[in-house]
């Protein structure tokens, strides 16, 4: 099987949609009015200067608020004039938790909470340890509000290549370093495969409540498992929902890899994401290597955000084998050189 698409092919992020506007306004409703107004004015000014997409709002105790914007030139961190008092940060966090920090206790311990609609909030503070494990987090010092990008525009042949692989019973792995648009692309592929005349039965494992929020949800043949541990959700979807494909973000543990193997053995392919600088480094990760050796993924899609779009490359399983072999040969050479020295 030959390479489907070579590097340099482009995709484009859609302009800010109604769903994204709704998520942004809901977040701003939790902020002091002066801060919300400054954010809206800053975004309006930046959009008039050139196309940009708000990606993150960073709130730090007794420091300036920052916006992270996606622009044609790349990511930009924009400082605002608003200085956020520590007690105001605490009040915002309490509002995010619906007035009950206890109800969000487990999520806080894991480092992030979900506000729904694809909005995730990363948390920094002071950890309380017991036996080397985090038992509590207090004195919150930073919040990173990550805003969703719902869909992106790719050349039709990328979506068709993924659909073809899935309909043949093979999985697809999307990889990149953190913050390069994996979740956005995964959400777009989910919308593509779950709608239209050839809609597939799709199960979405959405452990962080940010993947399953599709635009026009009534049009999609999607079953969403929200908040479940990924490995358990994959097995539950396979056993009880009869999916034709499962979507899952950020595969990271051996338990998740084993669940994927079991799903594939039942004839259910997976479209997933994982962190990886390149194909070689991705396949060196033990859990991904296990899946590769079992031929779970027919295609590996590497992506990078570039301006207001994506650069991407598609590699096949065979090319993954070649990357592993190249790494093995280079490592052998390096070891031999060290031995001689």
C-alpha positions as a printed NumPy array, in Angstrom:
array([[  0.   ,   0.   ,   0.   ],
       [  1.594,   3.277,  -1.08 ],
       [  1.606,   6.609,   0.67 ],
       [ -1.724,   8.342,   0.184],
       [ -0.672,  11.934,   0.753],
       [  2.79 ,  13.443,   1.041],
       [  3.932,  16.22 ,   3.334],
       [  3.074,  19.785,   2.434],
       [ -0.613,  19.119,   1.793],
       [ -2.776,  21.727,   3.473],
       [ -5.983,  21.897,   5.409],
       [ -7.822,  24.917,   6.778],
       [ -9.48 ,  25.579,  10.122],
       [-13.   ,  26.886,   9.668],
       [-13.668,  30.416,  10.841],
       [-15.17 ,  30.738,  14.305],
       [-18.56 ,  28.995,  14.211],
       [-21.761,  29.618,  16.15 ],
       [-20.905,  26.678,  18.436],
       [-17.521,  28.185,  19.25 ],
       [-19.027,  31.631,  19.819],
       [-21.516,  30.079,  22.226],
       [-18.721,  28.335,  24.154],
       [-16.697,  31.556,  24.357],
       [-19.63 ,  33.638,  25.589],
       [-20.496,  31.012,  28.2  ],
       [-16.932,  31.17 ,  29.524],
       [-16.912,  34.979,  29.537],
       [-20.094,  34.899,  31.605],
       [-18.004,  33.482,  34.46 ],
       [-15.56 ,  36.408,  34.374],
       [-15.778,  39.922,  35.814],
       [-17.532,  42.122,  33.28 ],
       [-14.464,  44.34 ,  32.791],
       [-12.352,  41.3  ,  31.847],
       [-15.034,  39.865,  29.56 ],
       [-15.389,  43.209,  27.776],
       [-11.623,  43.543,  27.27 ],
       [-11.411,  40.021,  25.817],
       [-14.232,  40.719,  23.363],
       [-12.698,  44.051,  22.311],
       [ -9.261,  42.452,  21.888],
       [-10.682,  39.641,  19.745],
       [-12.659,  42.082,  17.617],
       [ -9.547,  44.205,  17.065],
       [ -7.364,  41.2  ,  16.203],
       [ -9.942,  39.808,  13.781],
       [-10.144,  43.139,  11.965],
       [ -6.355,  43.108,  11.603],
       [ -6.364,  39.572,  10.206],
       [ -7.891,  36.196,  10.724],
       [ -7.398,  34.7  ,  14.183],
       [ -9.001,  32.049,  16.348],
       [ -9.097,  32.285,  20.182],
       [ -7.574,  29.1  ,  21.575],
       [ -6.864,  29.7  ,  25.273],
       [ -7.506,  32.189,  28.066],
       [ -4.848,  32.078,  30.785],
       [ -5.834,  33.33 ,  34.22 ],
       [ -3.085,  33.789,  36.838],
       [ -3.406,  35.107,  40.371],
       [ -2.311,  38.758,  40.678],
       [ -1.026,  38.777,  37.092],
       [ -2.175,  39.902,  33.681],
       [ -4.63 ,  37.752,  31.739],
       [ -3.285,  36.363,  28.457],
       [ -5.058,  35.217,  25.299],
       [ -3.529,  32.559,  23.065],
       [ -4.606,  33.155,  19.463],
       [ -4.194,  31.019,  16.375],
       [ -3.144,  33.295,  13.509],
       [ -1.794,  32.919,   9.989],
       [  1.716,  33.428,  11.391],
       [  1.289,  30.828,  14.157],
       [  0.275,  30.98 ,  17.805],
       [  0.383,  34.362,  19.511],
       [  0.243,  35.077,  23.252],
       [ -1.526,  38.411,  23.732],
       [ -1.289,  40.17 ,  27.127],
       [ -4.331,  42.11 ,  28.326],
       [ -4.302,  45.056,  30.687],
       [ -6.604,  43.32 ,  33.198],
       [ -4.746,  42.321,  36.392],
       [ -6.607,  39.438,  38.044],
       [ -6.664,  39.552,  41.864],
       [ -6.153,  36.235,  43.629],
       [ -9.559,  36.343,  45.332],
       [-11.21 ,  37.016,  41.949],
       [ -9.451,  33.967,  40.477],
       [-10.789,  31.865,  43.354],
       [-14.302,  33.181,  42.719],
       [-14.075,  32.374,  38.99 ],
       [-12.933,  28.842,  39.786],
       [-15.806,  28.365,  42.215],
       [-18.258,  29.464,  39.503],
       [-16.666,  27.   ,  37.06 ],
       [-17.342,  24.246,  39.59 ],
       [-20.971,  25.305,  39.987],
       [-20.352,  26.414,  43.557],
       [-19.241,  22.92 ,  44.65 ],
       [-15.51 ,  22.193,  44.52 ],
       [-16.228,  18.84 ,  46.159],
       [-18.292,  17.678,  43.179],
       [-15.277,  18.23 ,  40.919],
       [-12.771,  16.755,  43.364],
       [-11.572,  13.829,  41.24 ],
       [-11.214,  15.984,  38.133],
       [ -9.273,  18.626,  40.064],
       [ -6.852,  15.962,  41.286],
       [ -6.279,  14.93 ,  37.65 ],
       [ -5.385,  18.527,  36.732],
       [ -8.388,  19.727,  34.712],
       [-12.15 ,  20.127,  34.761],
       [-14.647,  20.24 ,  31.912],
       [-17.143,  23.053,  31.474],
       [-19.016,  21.156,  28.761],
       [-19.27 ,  22.108,  25.118],
       [-15.65 ,  21.099,  24.537],
       [-14.232,  23.629,  27.027],
       [-11.495,  22.283,  29.309],
       [ -9.813,  24.147,  32.183],
       [ -6.296,  23.22 ,  33.295],
       [ -5.51 ,  23.856,  36.967],
       [ -2.325,  24.815,  38.816],
       [ -2.091,  25.164,  42.575],
       [ -0.487,  23.678,  45.661],
       [ -0.746,  19.9  ,  45.972],
       [ -1.368,  18.063,  49.222],
       [  0.406,  14.674,  49.191],
       [ -0.178,  11.498,  51.158],
       [  2.017,   8.49 ,  50.566],
       [  3.432,  10.122,  47.45 ],
       [ -0.024,  10.544,  45.876],
       [ -1.994,  13.761,  45.34 ],
       [ -4.825,  13.895,  47.855],
       [ -5.896,  17.49 ,  47.385],
       [ -5.198,  20.726,  45.516],
       [ -5.582,  24.129,  47.137],
       [ -4.332,  27.704,  46.777],
       [ -5.227,  27.765,  43.058],
       [ -2.743,  29.997,  41.228],
       [ -3.462,  29.477,  37.495],
       [ -6.304,  28.406,  35.243],
       [ -5.924,  27.713,  31.525],
       [ -9.268,  27.82 ,  29.722],
       [ -8.897,  25.85 ,  26.51 ],
       [-11.523,  26.795,  23.92 ],
       [-12.684,  24.279,  21.299],
       [-12.232,  24.452,  17.552],
       [-15.079,  22.353,  16.285],
       [-14.267,  21.574,  12.686],
       [-11.537,  22.022,  10.149],
       [-11.534,  21.887,   6.373],
       [ -9.254,  19.297,   4.826],
       [ -8.925,  18.211,   1.238],
       [-11.611,  15.628,   0.568],
       [ -9.024,  12.979,  -0.214],
       [ -7.788,  12.974,   3.401],
       [-11.276,  12.356,   4.77 ],
       [-11.898,   9.764,   2.067],
       [ -8.6  ,   8.005,   2.836],
       [ -9.557,   7.736,   6.513],
       [-13.077,   6.557,   5.656],
       [-11.676,   3.948,   3.255],
       [ -9.291,   2.586,   5.886],
       [-12.061,   2.366,   8.508],
       [-14.524,   0.672,   6.134],
       [-11.818,  -1.907,   5.397],
       [-11.664,  -2.617,   9.133],
       [ -8.386,  -0.802,   9.818],
       [ -7.671,   1.899,  12.352],
       [ -6.158,   5.359,  11.895],
       [ -3.712,   7.072,  14.261],
       [ -3.395,  10.892,  14.254],
       [ -0.233,  12.191,  15.883],
       [  1.523,  15.476,  16.61 ],
       [  3.149,  17.305,  19.527],
       [  0.69 ,  18.796,  22.059],
       [ -1.469,  21.705,  20.904],
       [ -1.226,  21.079,  17.155],
       [ -4.893,  20.364,  16.417],
       [ -5.305,  16.598,  16.913],
       [ -8.626,  16.933,  18.729],
       [ -9.97 ,  19.39 ,  16.147],
       [ -9.154,  17.025,  13.296],
       [-10.527,  14.024,  15.208],
       [-13.804,  15.863,  15.843],
       [-14.039,  16.795,  12.158],
       [-13.428,  13.202,  11.039],
       [-16.074,  12.017,  13.492],
       [-18.592,  14.477,  12.016],
       [-17.676,  13.336,   8.493],
       [-18.026,   9.591,   9.14 ],
       [-21.199,   9.839,  11.236],
       [-23.362,  11.854,   8.835],
       [-24.722,  11.731,   5.312],
       [-26.025,   8.865,   3.208],
       [-23.127,   6.583,   4.189],
       [-23.189,   7.455,   7.884],
       [-21.471,   4.915,  10.098],
       [-22.387,   3.906,  13.636],
       [-19.797,   5.81 ,  15.676],
       [-18.991,   5.473,  19.381],
       [-17.009,   8.345,  20.893],
       [-14.914,   7.799,  24.026],
       [-14.912,  11.327,  25.45 ],
       [-13.214,  11.013,  28.827],
       [-12.576,  14.771,  29.136],
       [-15.89 ,  15.97 ,  27.651],
       [-14.298,  17.834,  24.738],
       [-14.497,  15.465,  21.779],
       [-18.168,  14.62 ,  21.415],
       [-19.526,  18.151,  21.011],
       [-20.235,  18.127,  17.279],
       [-21.898,  20.957,  15.374],
       [-25.506,  20.104,  14.392],
       [-25.57 ,  17.089,  16.76 ],
       [-28.983,  15.856,  15.589],
       [-27.502,  14.974,  12.201],
       [-24.872,  12.52 ,  13.455],
       [-25.064,   8.788,  14.161],
       [-22.973,   9.049,  17.326],
       [-23.088,   7.446,  20.776],
       [-20.947,   9.288,  23.342],
       [-19.405,   7.869,  26.528],
       [-18.443,  10.91 ,  28.618],
       [-16.181,  10.794,  31.657],
       [-15.469,   7.054,  31.553],
       [-11.89 ,   5.776,  31.842],
       [-10.794,   5.227,  28.242],
       [ -9.953,   1.531,  28.475],
       [-13.276,   0.676,  30.131],
       [-15.245,   2.854,  27.716],
       [-13.662,   1.208,  24.664],
       [-14.625,  -2.249,  25.962],
       [-18.138,  -1.134,  26.917],
       [-18.767,   0.472,  23.537],
       [-17.511,  -2.65 ,  21.766],
       [-19.665,  -4.977,  23.831],
       [-22.929,  -3.058,  23.991],
       [-23.169,  -0.347,  21.31 ],
       [-22.254,  -2.343,  18.187],
       [-20.181,   0.472,  16.66 ],
       [-18.626,   0.35 ,  13.221],
       [-15.807,   2.603,  14.464],
       [-14.678,   4.027,  17.804],
       [-13.128,   7.486,  18.23 ],
       [-10.786,   8.159,  21.152],
       [ -8.46 ,  11.062,  21.974],
       [ -4.899,  10.727,  23.318],
       [ -4.099,   7.059,  23.79 ],
       [ -1.475,   6.865,  26.509],
       [ -1.484,   3.695,  28.63 ],
       [ -0.933,  -0.017,  28.169],
       [ -4.45 ,  -0.704,  29.513],
       [ -5.864,   1.466,  26.726],
       [ -3.733,  -0.366,  24.171],
       [ -5.035,  -3.722,  25.411],
       [ -8.637,  -2.479,  25.164],
       [ -7.992,  -1.355,  21.576],
       [ -6.577,  -4.782,  20.746],
       [ -9.702,  -6.437,  22.142],
       [-11.983,  -4.093,  20.177],
       [-10.056,  -4.786,  16.969],
       [-10.294,  -8.533,  17.619],
       [-14.06 ,  -8.01 ,  17.694],
       [-13.884,  -6.289,  14.306],
       [-14.18 ,  -2.682,  15.51 ],
       [-11.49 ,  -0.289,  14.176],
       [-10.364,   2.779,  16.084],
       [ -9.581,   6.349,  15.023],
       [ -7.359,   7.754,  17.76 ],
       [ -4.76 ,  10.374,  18.576],
       [ -1.442,  10.264,  20.424],
       [  1.456,  12.594,  21.107],
       [  4.41 ,  12.165,  18.781],
       [  6.994,  14.503,  17.261],
       [  7.255,  12.267,  14.182],
       [  6.362,   8.738,  13.077],
       [  9.563,   7.249,  14.441],
       [  9.159,   8.749,  17.93 ],
       [  5.473,   7.782,  17.976],
       [  6.215,   4.133,  17.243],
       [  8.914,   4.004,  19.93 ],
       [  6.246,   4.473,  22.602],
       [  5.617,   0.996,  24.117],
       [  1.817,   1.102,  23.954],
       [  1.796,   2.381,  20.362],
       [  4.456,  -0.148,  19.351],
       [  2.247,  -2.971,  20.642],
       [ -0.639,  -1.72 ,  18.505],
       [  1.628,  -1.312,  15.48 ],
       [  2.975,  -4.842,  15.822],
       [ -0.626,  -6.087,  15.904],
       [ -1.356,  -4.115,  12.692],
       [ -4.148,  -2.114,  14.349],
       [ -3.559,   1.025,  12.28 ],
       [ -3.593,   1.057,   8.492],
       [ -2.733,   4.757,   8.386],
       [ -0.704,   7.192,  10.481],
       [ -1.617,  10.856,   9.972],
       [  0.932,  13.41 ,  11.191],
       [ -0.265,  17.021,  11.487],
       [  1.03 ,  20.48 ,  12.381],
       [ -0.838,  23.764,  12.726],
       [  0.548,  26.27 ,  10.247],
       [ -0.989,  29.735,  10.277],
       [ -4.749,  29.281,  10.041],
       [ -4.515,  25.719,   8.739],
       [ -2.769,  22.362,   8.901],
       [  0.146,  20.729,   7.179],
       [ -0.226,  16.972,   7.214],
       [  1.227,  13.727,   5.927],
       [ -0.242,  10.226,   5.708],
       [  1.95 ,   7.173,   6.149],
       [  1.019,   3.515,   5.844],
       [  1.78 ,   0.613,   8.163],
       [  4.594,  -0.421,   5.831],
       [  6.222,   2.979,   6.155],
       [  5.92 ,   2.648,   9.919],
       [  7.896,  -0.581,   9.665],
       [ 10.537,   1.271,   7.684],
       [ 10.736,   4.024,  10.336],
       [ 11.253,   1.422,  13.062],
       [ 13.947,  -0.322,  11.029],
       [ 15.737,   2.966,  10.335],
       [ 15.729,   3.779,  14.034],
       [ 17.041,   0.311,  14.884],
       [ 19.873,   0.621,  12.369],
       [ 20.801,   4.118,  13.554],
       [ 20.763,   2.981,  17.166],
       [ 22.991,   0.002,  16.344],
       [ 25.452,   2.284,  14.568],
       [ 25.487,   4.683,  17.482],
       [ 26.094,   1.88 ,  19.98 ],
       [ 28.897,   0.44 ,  17.881],
       [ 30.54 ,   3.848,  17.718],
       [ 30.324,   4.242,  21.481],
       [ 31.836,   0.789,  21.966],
       [ 34.802,   1.6  ,  19.726],
       [ 35.379,   4.827,  21.587]])
